[in-house]
């Protein structure tokens, strides 16, 4: 291919073109005609090495850095190129030079070129413009003869003999020895100064002065230029910084907008796609860590719904694999699907074989096989690794199969269903695929559920005739059917120890039975939510999950038969099946709304059974979280061990306490202060470990004692009471006590209210009638400020933040307000959400979270930075919650209520919500997931420390 050429033709007007040509021609002529101040004639390698340095030194003499040299020096090494016409070029250099500088030396004396150059100069120019510089050897002038001494002048070229009429001036090159010990070097600067002074016709001193003036001028010019350059650099840097700041601000605004979008999407997807909701909330926090994005992470972390597995048909069954990593679901389209429990994505191909809806799925104990039953009357066994059916389907002669169960050893399979004429329970040998023994079932119409006991010695069936236990070896019934004859059983579940079994009845109740004697344990658990379709005991046996026809799922406390928290709501139709993960942290629910939902049963849920405190009027938890104290006029004073949740010892002061006695723990949890006596109240101190009174009672109040409070260092105890100065005008007073000496410190303070110390011990606050908060100096006990709050009803509780910068007030007006301790003014908008008066408020140890208890029977968590509620309320108490506090680790909340119970709640996810989400994701939040869920713009940030980069 021929090359293609691109021609660019410029059209310039005639006059302009002529001017440009003349300027170029002039520059060429000036450059051509420019002569030399000196021509250096030399010979020998020694001179050749240092003469280029001399050339530069001469040309640098007395010139500003920005101007051309005053003396141009011709040197054949630099001024002449090698070529056939070398002498012609040298001759041209001689012709354009003003001075011939002969480097006199024995080498130049013998040099033909030096001789030829001198010959030309003598012929065409004057001998008076020849300057001799002795670089080696010597020159000796004979005064008598008026000429050179030929014998002694070892450096004189012969052609210069007899040419000078009088003794000329010549320069001798001085040598100096370097500090490094090398050969002596010529003093180039001195030689250059001498040559320049001769060529320019100026004395060396004048030339030096001129050089100094030029140097000073150069320095001034350099400083000026440096200042200009510095100013330009400053301007450029400022512009660059402004551009960088503007770019950073644009990036920040973009990231903020993307984070806000992710926060909105996370809230919208909370019940639709929990996996995406959690990832988007965490991405928003990584992109723009603001209070809003942290609240989004908090809400995602405490959201009980952790997954949504979508189907296109109603889902009738769900089961976890033994290792908890896989979930199996069977739906109305006859397909069995496997899901990754962590990523909530479908695993491989589905199991296809049933031609009608799947009624039950169950994993074998080794997790390698899966059994499914169907309305088509078949049971199929699947190899999970190969995705193949194992052998032929189990095909009863007629009827449908509703339930299937593996024996713990994996050798036997039990199915429950109907055969057209009645119930059908069949037992199969998995190795031979043959039925073992005869058909079981009795006179019932159908068997809807089957389950093996953990030891494999028995199995249970549920039917319209109730719950029936069977001997797994003899296939004989173990006693009579359990439950009312008119109540059918839709689901059964054994406890891990096999000692109890739960059954779900058509009357909407769940019953717990002992397997040994078939006795009902407690009363049936009933809720107005319709028929119970499924029941499952948790792995630890502490609670059970029940699904109802209205689409709700409830958790129940096994021992007390009370609900644990509020129901799981999200399904829009009947929930057909529930199953716990092996470790008990997750519950899967399958519904006719075509979804399987996953629920976190621990986040913001009650931990274990509640503590029954009886009719105690006052309850307080020790600062170390280990001891609970409850006091009442009927119950006396009692202590509970919170680890074992049992009372310690017998009641104290029974019959000696008034109504609602005030109690308070010392900061180190070793001492309890309590108000004793109903007619003449006094303060007693108790040793928590020995449960014995310390010293004598402290008296001083003439009226009721309302409250007690220890200072943070435990050295001061404050009591607040109503001391009646007049029978019609009771006035509140506050007294200060030394717990060590049990003596009153100072005089009582009048017109006081219930006190609360700041954690730094410097001040305390009181709440008074009229909704007023007053601040006091703890050392001087003087009032240092206060104002009327914005509450419209009585303040019931106050609490300082751990850093003592904020004060929270809880009121009967259903709100909580925050106050700046520094300014004594309200900080931000009130916290709203409770449906009735707020009776209690407390901060977590890190000050990021608050907990409140209310007359509406709920406990709520609040994010202090955003002033917003975290997640849903904690429900379980049957009456007003009078107190709620964080335990020291911040992972648990203790709350007490007028229902005479103390409950513990799991709030671990709020301590470090980012860690909580990452732990839940278990490496599923990868870079690929980021690209799939985060809009373009923000650079990728690793969501979790252990997440794969993708």
MARDREN-42537 format. One record per residue (C-alpha): residue in one letter; x, y, z. Coordinates in pm, whole numbers, padded with zeros to 5 digits, always signed. Layout:
BEGIN
AXYZ;...
% end
This chain:
BEGIN
X+00000+00000+00000;X+00137+00342-00095;X+00185+00583+00192;X-00062+00864+00215;X+00070+01211+00285;X-00123+01487+00457;X-00037+01841+00348;X-00134+02142+00557;X-00126+02464+00358;X-00128+02797+00539;X-00249+03105+00355;X-00064+03420+00475;X-00127+03768+00334;X+00150+03906+00105;X+00286+04192+00323;X+00297+03973+00630;X+00478+03701+00438;X+00741+03947+00307;X+00801+04080+00662;X+00846+03726+00797;X+01098+03642+00520;X+01300+03957+00588;X+01318+03883+00964;X+01438+03527+00902;X+01700+03645+00650;X+01825+03911+00893;X+01863+03658+01175;X+02060+03428+00945;X+02288+03715+00834;X+02356+03827+01191;X+02438+03474+01297;X+02668+03429+00999;X+02851+03761+01046;X+02887+03723+01423;X+03264+03704+01498;X+03488+03575+01777;X+03672+03765+02042;X+03951+03510+02058;X+04085+03214+01863;X+04246+02944+02080;X+04542+02783+01908;X+04680+02480+02084;X+04830+02136+02050;X+04858+01834+02275;X+04623+01613+02468;X+04690+01791+02794;X+04557+02123+02666;X+04274+01954+02479;X+04129+01829+02811;X+04097+02164+02987;X+04058+02416+02707;X+03679+02355+02667;X+03647+02457+03033;X+03858+02765+02962;X+03637+02849+02663;X+03324+02843+02880;X+03495+03039+03158;X+03594+03319+02915;X+03248+03336+02762;X+03089+03353+03109;X+03304+03647+03214;X+03096+03955+03302;X+02771+03868+03137;X+02417+03830+03278;X+02278+03482+03260;X+02008+03591+03023;X+02244+03758+02765;X+02482+03612+02503;X+02855+03619+02588;X+03053+03943+02533;X+03351+03739+02412;X+03294+03443+02184;X+03584+03199+02175;X+03675+02984+01873;X+03799+02636+01962;X+03839+02388+01684;X+03695+02098+01898;X+03367+02285+01938;X+03360+02526+01651;X+03468+02306+01361;X+03316+01982+01235;X+03533+01709+01092;X+03538+01721+00713;X+03757+01740+00401;X+03779+02118+00420;X+03909+02143+00777;X+04162+02419+00709;X+03906+02624+00528;X+03685+02627+00832;X+03981+02707+01060;X+04082+02987+00829;X+03729+03127+00843;X+03746+03117+01224;X+04078+03304+01220;X+03938+03565+00988;X+03641+03635+01219;X+03851+03648+01539;X+03995+03964+01698;X+04272+03796+01898;X+04485+03490+01849;X+04548+03321+02181;X+04840+03083+02143;X+04861+02818+02412;X+05241+02807+02433;X+05387+02468+02520;X+05648+02227+02387;X+05366+02049+02198;X+05243+02364+02026;X+05604+02459+01948;X+05632+02143+01741;X+05277+02159+01598;X+05233+02218+01226;X+04873+02338+01277;X+04975+02598+01536;X+05253+02716+01307;X+05013+02740+01012;X+04762+02936+01220;X+05033+03183+01337;X+05157+03217+00978;X+04806+03310+00861;X+04759+03557+01143;X+05091+03732+01081;X+05007+03758+00715;X+04658+03896+00755;X+04653+04062+01097;X+04883+04233+01346;X+05129+04061+01576;X+05005+04296+01847;X+04678+04098+01863;X+04862+03777+01952;X+04834+03676+02318;X+05064+03408+02453;X+04947+03182+02736;X+05213+02945+02871;X+05048+02617+02964;X+05373+02420+02980;X+05743+02498+02948;X+05862+02859+02957;X+05916+03182+02763;X+06228+03391+02817;X+06275+03741+02665;X+06626+03860+02593;X+06637+04234+02673;X+06973+04286+02504;X+06867+04134+02178;X+06511+04260+02200;X+06384+03917+02111;X+06311+03578+02258;X+06585+03361+02395;X+06550+03070+02158;X+06743+02829+02375;X+06557+02893+02700;X+06209+02948+02550;X+06093+02587+02536;X+05732+02678+02470;X+05779+02937+02190;X+05658+02850+01840;X+05947+02921+01602;X+05743+03146+01371;X+05705+03405+01649;X+06082+03457+01680;X+06181+03810+01578;X+05820+03919+01529;X+05777+04136+01840;X+05944+04478+01847;X+05925+04490+02223;X+05861+04246+02504;X+05495+04137+02484;X+05263+04055+02774;X+05202+03689+02823;X+05012+03481+03080;X+05132+03175+03261;X+04889+02909+03369;X+04914+02851+03743;X+04857+02505+03879;X+04693+02405+04207;X+04671+02070+04376;X+04321+01934+04458;X+04235+01811+04808;X+04181+01455+04684;X+04549+01410+04599;X+04514+01389+04218;X+04740+01560+03958;X+04762+01943+03970;X+04498+02128+03770;X+04521+02467+03592;X+04364+02773+03755;X+04111+02821+03477;X+03930+03121+03631;X+04254+03320+03661;X+04352+03242+03303;X+04005+03328+03175;X+04014+03662+03361;X+04351+03747+03212;X+04247+03665+02857;X+03921+03854+02894;X+04098+04166+03027;X+04338+04169+02727;X+04068+04103+02468;X+03833+04366+02611;X+04114+04612+02691;X+04017+04647+03056;X+04233+04607+03365;X+04168+04289+03557;X+04054+04486+03865;X+03798+04675+03656;X+03684+04351+03502;X+03650+04199+03847;X+03449+04504+03963;X+03232+04477+03655;X+03187+04109+03731;X+03083+04190+04086;X+02838+04451+03961;X+02703+04206+03708;X+02687+03941+03976;X+02491+04170+04205;X+02270+04266+03915;X+02229+03900+03829;X+02140+03823+04190;X+01884+04103+04196;X+01745+03983+03869;X+01747+03626+03993;X+01570+03728+04313;X+01315+03923+04114;X+01263+03635+03876;X+01248+03393+04170;X+00988+03615+04335;X+00786+03629+04014;X+00819+03254+03970;X+00729+03201+04335;X+00423+03420+04294;X+00327+03234+03979;X+00387+02906+04160;X+00173+03026+04451;X-00103+03131+04213;X-00077+02802+04027;X-00073+02605+04351;X-00370+02803+04483;X-00562+02742+04164;X-00466+02375+04179;X-00572+02348+04543;X-00900+02522+04467;X-00954+02283+04178;X-00872+01986+04400;X-01103+02116+04673;X-01379+02171+04422;X-01324+01826+04279;X-01322+01674+04626;X-01641+01863+04713;X-01805+01745+04391;X-01699+01389+04473;X-01829+01427+04827;X-02163+01559+04707;X-02189+01279+04455;X-02104+01016+04716;X-02352+01172+04957;X-02626+01159+04694;X-02546+00796+04614;X-02542+00711+04986;X-02883+00874+05032;X-03014+00671+04739;X-02876+00352+04893;X-03033+00436+05230;X-03374+00481+05067;X-03335+00160+04871;X-03228-00028+05184;X-03539+00085+05369;X-03762-00008+05074;X-03604-00353+05033;X-03605-00439+05405;X-03893-00686+05362;X-03858-00746+04988;X-03490-00836+04957;X-03318-00836+05298;X-02983-00940+05149;X-02977-00640+04915;X-03113-00413+05190;X-02826-00504+05423;X-02563-00472+05152;X-02692-00131+05041;X-02702+00001+05398;X-02344-00111+05457;X-02233+00037+05124;X-02395+00369+05217;X-02197+00371+05543;X-01869+00291+05364;X-01931+00564+05105;X-02060+00836+05339;X-02029+00759+05711;X-02295+00991+05851;X-02551+00950+06131;X-02811+00873+05865;X-02608+00595+05707;X-02521+00453+06050;X-02891+00444+06136;X-02951+00256+05810;X-02685+00003+05913;X-02841-00026+06259;X-03188-00084+06117;X-03052-00341+05873;X-02862-00520+06149;X-03163-00545+06383;X-03415-00626+06110;X-03542-00973+06204;X-03610-01057+05840;X-03278-01163+05693;X-03374-01331+05368;X-03638-01379+05102;X-03639-01678+04870;X-03880-01612+04587;X-04087-01879+04410;X-04355-01865+04143;X-04592-02108+04322;X-04709-02140+04684;X-04439-02295+04903;X-04555-02579+05126;X-04235-02698+05289;X-03889-02580+05395;X-03591-02742+05572;X-03233-02659+05673;X-02947-02897+05599;X-02770-03042+05907;X-02478-02801+05862;X-02711-02502+05816;X-02549-02396+05489;X-02829-02508+05259;X-03205-02459+05256;X-03446-02686+05067;X-03793-02572+04965;X-04078-02748+04791;X-04351-02561+04606;X-04682-02613+04434;X-04520-02657+04092;X-04375-02992+04207;X-04017-02861+04209;X-03766-02887+04494;X-03507-02610+04508;X-03184-02570+04704;X-03064-02232+04830;X-02738-02101+04974;X-02829-01988+05325;X-02558-01717+05325;X-02608-01556+04984;X-02975-01662+04953;X-02913-01754+04591;X-03038-02072+04424;X-02784-02354+04407;X-02759-02541+04080;X-03048-02710+03902;X-03376-02780+04073;X-03502-03130+04149;X-03777-03205+03900;X-03983-03523+03919;X-04310-03464+04102;X-04608-03378+03884;X-04805-03214+04165;X-04723-02986+04456;X-04450-03079+04705;X-04587-03133+05057;X-04270-03203+05254;X-03889-03189+05225;X-03638-03326+05474;X-03261-03380+05481;X-03100-03704+05594;X-02874-03670+05898;X-02558-03689+05684;X-02678-03400+05466;X-02604-03593+05146;X-02957-03692+05053;X-03295-03524+05053;X-03645-03673+05059;X-03955-03502+04918;X-04321-03600+04924;X-04600-03478+04702;X-04970-03464+04638;X-04894-03696+04346;X-04863-03977+04603;X-04488-04032+04561;X-04179-03993+04774;X-03850-03930+04598;X-03493-03950+04731;X-03239-03711+04580;X-02860-03713+04572;X-02766-03355+04657;X-02416-03364+04507;X-02514-03521+04172;X-02860-03360+04151;X-03001-03700+04057;X-03289-03905+04190;X-03175-04213+04379;X-03363-04517+04254;X-03729-04523+04172;X-03988-04317+04354;X-04176-04471+04645;X-04525-04515+04501;X-04805-04620+04735;X-05098-04780+04560;X-05327-04481+04607;X-05371-04154+04791;X-05146-03862+04867;X-04837-03825+05087;X-04833-03522+05319;X-04518-03575+05523;X-04190-03768+05523;X-03916-03822+05783;X-03573-03991+05790;X-03469-04201+06086;X-03160-04058+06260;X-02943-04345+06127;X-03060-04281+05772;X-03178-04639+05711;X-03552-04592+05740;X-03808-04359+05595;X-04153-04291+05740;X-04431-04132+05533;X-04773-04005+05631;X-05072-03951+05408;X-05390-04118+05297;X-05477-04421+05086;X-05829-04344+04976;X-05999-04530+05259;X-05817-04379+05555;X-05486-04274+05701;X-05167-04428+05573;X-04837-04445+05761;X-04571-04641+05575;X-04220-04738+05675;X-03960-04801+05405;X-03615-04956+05396;X-03399-04700+05213;X-03151-04958+05087;X-03410-05184+04924;X-03681-04923+04864;X-03933-05169+05002;X-04205-05118+05257;X-04140-05263+05600;X-04439-05423+05765;X-04799-05337+05715;X-04978-05011+05670;X-05025-04809+05989;X-05276-04539+06067;X-05576-04678+06240;X-05918-04528+06192;X-05812-04174+06112;X-05883-04018+05776;X-05532-03896+05704;X-05193-03847+05865;X-05067-03497+05798;X-04732-03501+05977;X-04462-03748+06088;X-04140-03701+06286;X-03869-03927+06432;X-03744-03889+06787;X-03376-03791+06812;X-03274-04137+06937;X-03466-04310+06658;X-03654-04539+06897;X-03992-04386+06828;X-04173-04165+06585;X-04481-03947+06606;X-04773-03893+06373;X-05033-03621+06368;X-05379-03672+06229;X-05744-03578+06279;X-05734-03819+06572;X-05462-03625+06756;X-05097-03701+06831;X-04981-04064+06830;X-04642-04202+06935;X-04514-04528+06779;X-04240-04775+06860;X-03990-04760+06572;X-03894-05128+06605;X-04227-05300+06666;X-04433-05039+06483;X-04683-05059+06770;X-04854-04749+06911;X-04713-04621+07239;X-05026-04564+07440;X-05334-04380+07326;X-05352-04078+07103;X-05277-03750+07282;X-05503-03448+07270;X-05870-03380+07241;X-06047-03618+07004;X-06202-03338+06803;X-05874-03151+06747;X-05664-03257+06449;X-05285-03222+06460;X-05118-03059+06162;X-04756-03056+06280;X-04531-03220+06542;X-04176-03147+06661;X-03947-03331+06905;X-03710-03152+07140;X-03338-03229+07098;X-03335-03447+07411;X-03649-03627+07298;X-03822-03569+07632;X-04093-03338+07499;X-04290-03303+07180;X-04490-03009+07049;X-04809-03046+06849;X-05001-02786+06647;X-05380-02816+06665;X-05662-02710+06439;X-05803-02504+06729;X-05517-02257+06690;X-05322-02382+06992;X-04983-02545+07048;X-04946-02814+07314;X-04631-02948+07477;X-04629-03314+07587;X-04389-03535+07775;X-04291-03831+07560;X-04241-04067+07851;X-04593-04060+07997;X-04777-03857+07736;X-04873-03583+07981;X-04965-03228+07875;X-04716-02975+08012;X-04889-02653+08111;X-05171-02492+07922;X-05203-02478+07543;X-05044-02172+07384;X-05308-01984+07190;X-05315-01660+06995;X-05593-01510+06788;X-05424-01564+06453;X-05624-01854+06311;X-05525-02214+06250;X-05175-02334+06342;X-05019-02501+06039;X-04667-02571+06165;X-04471-02588+06489;X-04099-02631+06547;X-03902-02649+06872;X-03575-02455+06880;X-03253-02658+06904;X-03198-02547+07266;X-03559-02631+07356;X-03614-02288+07514;X-03877-02176+07266;X-04088-02291+06976;X-04203-02123+06656;X-04561-02153+06535;X-04701-02040+06200;X-05059-01929+06157;X-05322-01894+05889;X-05308-01513+05902;X-04949-01522+05772;X-04780-01448+06106;X-04511-01645+06287;X-04487-01630+06666;X-04209-01733+06902;X-04309-01878+07239;X-04126-01935+07564;X-04156-02311+07630;X-04135-02291+08007;X-04376-02003+08068;X-04596-02035+07756;X-04568-01665+07678;X-04478-01508+07349;X-04121-01393+07298;X-04140-01051+07139;X-04380-00951+06869;X-04481-01170+06576;X-04284-01198+06255;X-04500-01029+05996;X-04427-01007+05629;X-04607-01298+05469;X-04934-01208+05301;X-05088-01554+05319;X-05090-01869+05532;X-04749-01985+05655;X-04735-02359+05581;X-04405-02461+05742;X-04128-02336+05972;X-03783-02473+06050;X-03494-02359+06272;X-03135-02357+06153;X-02918-02614+06340;X-02763-02349+06569;X-03103-02192+06632;X-03027-01836+06519;X-03240-01837+06204;X-03595-01941+06136;X-03722-02021+05786;X-04093-01987+05707;X-04264-02109+05389;X-04590-01952+05280;X-04865-01976+05025;X-04764-01622+04917;X-04490-01795+04708;X-04203-01695+04937;X-03969-01839+05196;X-03860-01582+05450;X-03563-01605+05685;X-03581-01450+06032;X-03316-01369+06291;X-03469-01505+06612;X-03203-01349+06835;X-03178-00987+06722;X-03373-00771+06966;X-03546-01080+07105;X-03592-01196+07459;X-03312-01415+07593;X-03433-01716+07784;X-03723-01717+08026;X-03829-01410+08218;X-03772-01365+08592;X-04083-01350+08808;X-04024-01086+09073;X-04363-01111+09237;X-04536-00793+09342;X-04216-00594+09383;X-04256-00217+09372;X-03893-00121+09306;X-03638-00304+09090;X-03278-00218+09010;X-02991-00396+08831;X-02639-00376+08971;X-02385-00181+08762;X-02190-00501+08689;X-02509-00667+08561;X-02474-00969+08786;X-02732-00900+09055;X-03093-00791+09049;X-03257-00640+09354;X-03634-00611+09397;X-03818-00464+09693;X-04184-00429+09784;X-04413-00394+10080;X-04538-00751+10029;X-04224-00922+09898;X-03955-00755+10110;X-03606-00724+09962;X-03481-01003+09735;X-03168-01058+09527;X-03143-01255+09203;X-02838-01412+09041;X-02871-01294+08679;X-02646-01565+08539;X-02862-01845+08677;X-03183-01638+08695;X-03267-01763+09040;X-03330-01584+09371;X-03048-01578+09625;X-03151-01650+09982;X-03473-01561+10161;X-03649-01223+10146;X-03513-00949+10372;X-03708-00679+10557;X-04035-00848+10478;X-04316-00650+10639;X-04079-00360+10713;X-04098-00180+10381;X-04337+00088+10271;X-04503+00124+09934;X-04249+00163+09653;X-03930+00170+09863;X-03636+00341+09693;X-03326+00122+09634;X-02988+00192+09473;X-02665-00003+09413;X-02324+00145+09481;X-02108+00192+09167;X-01894-00113+09255;X-02209-00329+09303;X-02101-00438+09651;X-02352-00234+09849;X-02724-00165+09827;X-02898+00135+09980;X-03267+00093+10061;X-03542+00292+10226;X-03694+00097+10514;X-03991+00175+10736;X-04333+00298+10638;X-04411+00549+10917;X-04062+00681+10993;X-03852+00602+10685;X-03477+00555+10715;X-03196+00450+10485;X-03021+00116+10533;X-02707-00015+10366;X-02675-00385+10278;X-02374-00595+10186;X-02474-00759+09858;X-02251-01064+09902;X-02344-01149+10262;X-02693-00990+10246;X-02636-00835+10587;X-02697-00479+10697;X-02394-00252+10717;X-02387-00041+11032;X-02691+00145+11157;X-02978+00306+10976;X-02945+00666+10854;X-03223+00891+10977;X-03298+01252+10907;X-03603+01275+10685;X-03929+01349+10859;X-04138+01258+10554;X-04134+00999+10280;X-03804+00926+10104;X-03863+00929+09729;X-03532+00831+09578;X-03168+00736+09642;X-02857+00790+09434;X-02486+00717+09479;X-02218+00946+09342;X-01999+00783+09071;X-01710+00730+09315;X-01943+00573+09572;X-01838+00815+09848;X-02165+01004+09859;X-02524+00888+09889;X-02806+01130+09815;X-03162+01085+09939;X-03457+01287+09822;X-03775+01310+10029;X-04081+01511+10124;X-04020+01680+10457;X-04345+01845+10563;X-04277+02192+10693;X-04646+02249+10687;X-04919+01991+10659;X-05069+02169+10361;X-04748+02259+10188;X-04507+01967+10164;X-04162+02072+10039;X-03906+01845+09879;X-03562+01826+10038;X-03237+01646+09960;X-02986+01513+10208;X-02629+01396+10148;X-02474+01103+10337;X-02129+00954+10375;X-02175+00575+10334;X-01855+00504+10525;X-01955+00694+10840;X-02329+00683+10768;X-02353+01047+10869;X-02525+01331+10696;X-02295+01570+10505;X-02395+01935+10527;X-02743+02075+10554;X-03045+01953+10359;X-03113+02127+10030;X-03468+02251+09998;X-03692+02257+09696;X-03516+01958+09537;X-03634+01661+09329;X-03518+01314+09231;X-03139+01338+09172;X-02917+01190+08901;X-02537+01219+08906;X-02326+01282+08595;X-02074+01005+08542;X-01780+01241+08592;X-01921+01322+08937;X-01899+01698+08890;X-02270+01774+08892;X-02610+01623+08935;X-02950+01707+08798;X-03292+01695+08957;X-03639+01691+08814;X-03906+01895+08986;X-04273+01954+08959;X-04357+02191+08677;X-04143+01983+08435;X-03827+02165+08533;X-03472+02032+08517;X-03220+02183+08759;X-02839+02137+08748;X-02628+02142+09066;X-02257+02151+09141;X-02184+01828+09326;X-01891+01972+09523;X-02049+02295+09641;X-02409+02168+09625;X-02510+02495+09465;X-02750+02542+09181;X-02568+02620+08854;X-02858+02645+08614;X-03185+02504+08502;X-03485+02573+08289;X-03835+02463+08223;X-03838+02171+07984;X-04050+02140+07673;X-04238+01846+07821;X-04611+01887+07862;X-04644+01626+08136;X-04453+01495+08436;X-04086+01397+08390;X-04047+01041+08516;X-03681+00963+08454;X-03352+01139+08377;X-03011+01004+08271;X-02668+01150+08186;X-02471+01033+07883;X-02138+00858+07967;X-01936+01165+07866;X-02167+01388+08075;X-02238+01611+07774;X-02607+01522+07741;X-02899+01474+07976;X-03202+01272+07869;X-03546+01327+08022;X-03840+01089+07983;X-04193+01212+08034;X-04553+01102+08053;X-04613+01310+07741;X-04482+01009+07539;X-04152+01178+07449;X-03784+01179+07543;X-03582+01499+07520;X-03206+01556+07515;X-03035+01850+07685;X-02688+02000+07641;X-02521+02003+07980;X-02290+02285+07873;X-02562+02523+07756;X-02846+02387+07975;X-03065+02401+07664;X-03264+02141+07479;X-03064+01966+07206;X-03260+01885+06890;X-03613+01760+06845;X-03782+01527+07096;X-03774+01152+07041;X-04122+01028+06960;X-04262+00682+06901;X-04407+00553+07227;X-04785+00538+07234;X-04801+00622+07603;X-04594+00782+07878;X-04221+00707+07898;X-04121+00588+08245;X-03753+00503+08202;X-03449+00615+08001;X-03084+00500+08004;X-02771+00534+07788;X-02544+00256+07667;X-02185+00270+07791;X-02056+00411+07462;X-02329+00677+07462;X-02442+00593+07108;X-02768+00423+07203;X-03052+00487+07448;X-03317+00252+07579;X-03659+00357+07702;X-03945+00179+07877;X-04303+00294+07846;X-04654+00260+07975;X-04739+00110+07635;X-04560-00209+07748;X-04272-00178+07501;X-03897-00127+07521;X-03744+00082+07246;X-03390+00153+07129;X-03280+00493+06999;X-02981+00610+06798;X-02852+00918+06983;X-02679+01077+06682;X-02982+01071+06451;X-03248+01089+06726;X-03430+00803+06553;X-03573+00473+06677;X-03373+00160+06596;X-03580-00121+06455;X-03910-00235+06597;X-04015-00213+06964;X-03922-00498+07197;X-04254-00654+07289;X-04326-00915+07551;X-04422-00739+07872;X-04789-00749+07955;X-04800-00414+08136;X-04615-00084+08168;X-04235-00107+08156;X-04106+00081+08459;X-03734+00033+08401;X-03484-00064+08131;X-03105-00053+08140;X-02807-00181+07942;X-02588-00448+08093;X-02217-00355+08101;X-02124-00520+07771;X-02401-00331+07590;X-02517-00653+07423;X-02809-00713+07658;X-03090-00503+07799;X-03272-00581+08121;X-03627-00448+08154;X-03885-00479+08431;X-04253-00420+08428;X-04571-00397+08626;X-04642-00750+08497;X-04399-00859+08774;X-04134-00986+08532;X-03778-00896+08440;X-03676-00979+08084;X-03341-00983+07908;X-03317-00877+07545;X-03048-00946+07287;X-02928-00616+07136;X-02582-00736+07032;X-02635-00612+06677;X-02648-00250+06797;X-02305-00257+06963;X-02118-00291+06632;X-02376-00308+06353;X-02111-00321+06079;X-01947-00625+06239;X-02291-00779+06289;X-02379-00745+05920;X-02040-00875+05807;X-02066-01172+06041;X-02410-01247+05903;X-02292-01214+05541;X-02007-01458+05604;X-01807-01338+05303;X-02108-01293+05073;X-02062-00914+05040;X-01809-00932+04754;X-01693-00683+04491;X-01929-00847+04242;X-02219-00784+04480;X-02104-00422+04511;X-02114-00379+04134;X-02457-00541+04120;X-02619-00325+04390;X-02428+00007+04408;X-02481+00277+04140;X-02184+00386+03931;X-01972+00670+04061;X-01822+00591+04402;X-01507+00383+04395;X-01533+00032+04531;X-01486+00002+04906;X-01438-00332+05075;X-01758-00378+05272;X-01626-00632+05518;X-01268-00711+05624;X-01297-01078+05527;X-01499-01033+05209;X-01340-01167+04894;X-01239-00898+04644;X-01449-01064+04374;
% end
